[in-house]
Amino acid sequence: MTANIDHAAPCGRLPRIVVFATGGTIVSSGDDPTQLTGYRIKGLSVESLIAGVPALKRTAELEAEQIANIDSMSMTSEIWMRLARGIEAAAAREDVDGIVVTHGTDTMEETAWFLNLVLKTEKPVVITGAMRPATAISADGPLNLLNAVRVAADTESRGKGVLVVLNDVIATARDATKMHPTNVATFRGPDLGMIGMISGDAILYIGASVRPHTTATEFSLADLSGLTKLPRVDIVYSHADDDGVFVDAAVAAGAGAIVHAGTGNGSIHKETEKALVRAAEEGVLIVRASRTYSGAVTPGVDEWQRAGFVPSGTLNPQKARVLAQLVLAKYADADAGERRKRLADAFARY
């Protein structure tokens, strides 16, 4: 465990942190201080957010860039790619010590996981947001932003992959997930996730991600050149009376892969299984994930392995989707058998 209070930029200068803003609750407003749901983005910018936290001036020299200003429930892969390119350009500058991304919490884990897989930098990249709007009693955004900047400015944060910082917790992009619709303590890993904490002035690291990330992955922004969005991958959620209709619809819509959020250990309704087998025979990649909130999906019955279905391991359905999208993008010219092998390798590795 390390306690880091004064690990700043060299030569006695304040660290330079670039803040990329995408919108979200952290810049949203309610009609009164007690409105904690149903709020909207009403004109607050990243500059006004920074101006509202005077302590930031003593922590780092900040630059800000507005990539988008949306509720993250409407996030797109086009914004992901634009954000990632902006981060890599900033990280390539010698005078930049770290990156912070402000983001809505609804899809924060997906954006963080995408960045964790494609960015090629060891400089700290920290994503943060808020569960309460800026106008709320006890708004959590200002402290989350300050802590995110402090973590990004800390030299001990280098090489740890993309980090998620909210509510005094430092979590890995791979394992952190939103666990509660409204509580400020929403981000944590069901089994894994937290690698550090913020306690007063101290940043305490207690672990590290052991899976490859950032500079150690096979994916990069070069794989996405010429794309306006990532390949289509749909998530099909299992339930009683399932019948495969949504699998057929995904295939008809042009899905290159389907993530099946199954019951238990990625189990599949017998009627849906027929549709998934048909899809696999047509070259669609099939990932078996689980609608449960913890544990790992491992190989199931022999028929699923013979059909080429790939278990998601400890990745939840939404993160499994992002990984499948990147495999499709990188190996777009490969045949179905090669893409399936690459998919299985990716889920085993990442």
N, C-alpha and C positions, 0 to 999 in steps of 0.2 A: 504494500500500500504506500502511495506517495501523496504527500500533502503539498500542493503547489500554490503558493501565494504570489511570489515575485518572479515567476518564470515568464519573462517578457522578451521583447525584441532586443537584439544586440545594440551596443553603442549608447545605451541609456535613453534612446528615443522611445516614444510610445509605439506599440505595435500598430500597423496599418491593417485594418479589416475592411473588406468590401462586403456590403450588405445588399443582397438581392431580394427584392420584395415581390411576392406573388399575390398578396391579398389575404383573405381569411379573417377569422374572428378578431385577430390581434389589431386590425384596423377597422373593425365594424362598430356600429353605434346603435344603441337602443333608444327608445323614446323617453326613458327615465332610468335612474340608477338601479332600479330593481328588475329591469327587464333583462333576463338571463337567457332567454330563448327567443327565436323569431326576429332577431336583429338583422340589420342589413349593412352592407358597405355603402357609406353615404358621403364619400369625399375625403376621408382621412387618407393621408399618403405616408410613405415610409419616412419622409422628412419630418412630418408632424409627430410621428411615432418616436423618432430619435430625439427630437426637441423636447419631448415630454419626459426624458430620462436624463437629467443633468449629469448624473454620475458617469455616463458614457464618455464624457469629455476627459475625465481623469483616467479612463481605462484604455482608450485606443483612439487613434485617428481614423475616422470613418469616412468611407465613400458609400454612396447609395445609388442603386439602379433599380428602377421599377420594371420588372419583366412582364408582370400582369397584375391585375387588381380584381380578382374574382374570388367567389366562394369556392373552396377547394373541392366541393362536391361536383363542380363542373370542370375539373382539371382535365387537360388533354396531353397526349404524348407530344404534340407539336410544341406545347409550352415546355415540356420536359427537355426536349432537344435544344430549344433556345436557351433555357436556363443552364444546361450543361455546357454549352458552348461559351456562354458568358463566364461561367465559373472557371473553365480551363484557361480562357484568355486572361482573367484576373490572376489566377494562380501562377501563370507563367511569368508574371512581373516580379522582378527581384525585390521591389519595395513593398510587396503585399505579403503579409504574414499569415493571413487566414481569411476564411469566407464564412459568412452567416447568411442563411436563407430564412426569410419569414414566410410562413405558409399556413393555410388552414389545416386543422387537425383531421378533417374527414378522410383525406387521401394522403396525408403527410407520409405515412409509412411506405406507400407505393412510390412516391417521388424520391424519398430518401433511398430506397432499395435500388431504384433505377440509377441514381447518381452513384451509389456504392459500387455498381457493376461496371459503369462506363467511364467514370472520371479517371484521368491519369495524372494524379498529383498526390504527394504525401503531405501537403499542407493541410491543416485542419479545415474540414468543411462541416459546419454545424447547422442543423435545421431546427427551427423553433416556431412557436406560435402561441395561441392562447385558447382557453376554454370559456373565458368570459369576455364580452366586448369591452372596448376601451372606455365606454361610459358607465360601466357597472361598478357597484360597490365592490371593493377588493378585487379590481381587475388584475389578472395575473400576467398580462402581456408585458408590462414594463420590466418586471423583475426577470421574466423569462428571457427577454431580449438582452438585458444586462448580463445575465449569467451565460447566455450563448456567446456573447462577445468575449467575455472573460475566458471561456473554454477555448474559443477559437484563437485567442491571443496567447494561450499557454503552450509553451514549446513541448510539454509532455503530451499534448493532444496530437502531435504529428504522427502520421503513419498508422493511425487507428481506424481508418476508414471513415465513412460518413457517420456522424453522431447525431442523435436526437436528444435535445436538451429541453425539458419542461419540468416544472414543479420540483426543482432541485435534484433531478435525476438525470444522469448521463447514460444513454442507452445506445446499443448498436442499431444501425439501419436494418440489418438483417433480421433481428429478432424482436425489436420493439413493435408493438401494435396498440391500436386504440381499443381500450377494454371497457369504457364507460361512455355513454352518450353525452353526459354533462359535467361529470366530476373533474376537478382540476388534476386529480391524480390518475388520469386515464391512461397515460402511456407507460407501459411496462411489458415485459415478456411473460407469457403464461408459464414457461419453464425456464427461459433464458432471458437475455436482453440487457439488464443493467450492468454496466462495467464501471460506473463511478457515481459519485454524488457530490453535491455542492453543499457545504456546511459553513455558513457565515462567510468568511473570507477565504476559506480553504476549498480547493478542488481536489477531491480524493479519488484516485483511480484504484479499483480493486480487481480488475480483470481486463481481458482483451478478447476480441473476436478471433477465433482460430480458423475460420473459413477465409479463402482468398477474397480480396476486395481491391478496388481501385487499381493500382499499378500491377497487381498480380492476376487480374482476370484476362480472359481471352477477348473480351468485348471492348469496343471503343467507339467514339463518335464517328470514326472513319467508316465503320460498318453501316452507319445510318445516312451517309452522304447520298443526296438525291431523294431521300424520303421526306415527305411532309408529315407523316405520322407512322407509328409502329404498325407492324402487321396485325390483322384482326385475330384476337384470341378471345373466346367467350367463356364465361363461367356458368356452368349449369348446376343448380343447387338441388340435391336429392331430397325427397320427401315421400311419405306414404302416397300411394296411388300414382306414383311416377309412371310415365309411359313413353319417354323418349322423344316427345314432340319438340322439346326445346333443343335437343341434340340435332334433330333433323333441320330445325329452323336455323341453327348456327351454321350447319354445313351449307344450307341454301344461301345464307348471307355471305359466304365466302371465308369462313373462319379457317385459318391455317392450323389452328390447334384449339382444343377444348379442354378446359380444366373442369373436371367433375368433382364438385364438393360433396363427397359421399358421406354416408353415415359411418360411424365407428372408424375402423381402419381403412377408410376410403372405399367402403362397401358400395355396391351398385345394385339397384333394383333390377330384377330379371328382365323387365321390359325395356328399361333404359340400356341395359347391357347390349341388347340386340342392335339398338341404334348406334351405340358407340363402336361396336365391332364393324358395322357397315361404314361408319365414318373412317375408321382406321384403314379399312380396305381401300378407301378412296384416297388415302394419303394424308388424312388429317391426323395430326399428332394428338395423343390423348394422355392427359396427366390425371392421376388419381390423387386428389387431395381429400381433406376431411372438413366437415362442418363443425366438428368439435373444436375446442379452443386451446388444446395443448397436446403434447405427445408428438409422435412421428408416424407418418403413413409408410408402411413397409410392404414388400411384395405380398399379394394376397393369393387367391386361388390360381391354379395353374393356367386356367383359361385366359385370365387377364394378362399374364406374362406372355403367353403364346400370341395374343392379339397385339402385343407391343405397347400395352399401357404402362406408363412410367409413374412410379410412386413419388410423391412430392417431398418425402422426408419430413422435416420440421417446418417447411414453408407453408404458410396458410394459403388459401386459394388465391387471394389477391396478389400476393407476392409470387406465387407459382405462375400466375398469368404473366407478370412482367418478365420473368426469366424465360418463359416460353416465347414471348415476343422477341426477345433479343436473339434467341437461337434461330428463330425463323428469319430474322433480318440478316444475321451473319451468314447463314448457310442457305440463302435463298436459291442458289443455283445447284444445290445438292439434290440427289434423288431422295425419295421418301425413306428408304432404308437408312441412308446416311444421316438424314435429318433426325430420324428416330434415335440412332446411336448417339449423335451429338446431344440430343435432349437428355437421354439417360445419363450421359457423362456429366452434363451440366448440373443435373439435380444431385448426382452423387458428390460432386465437388463443391458446389456453392451452397 
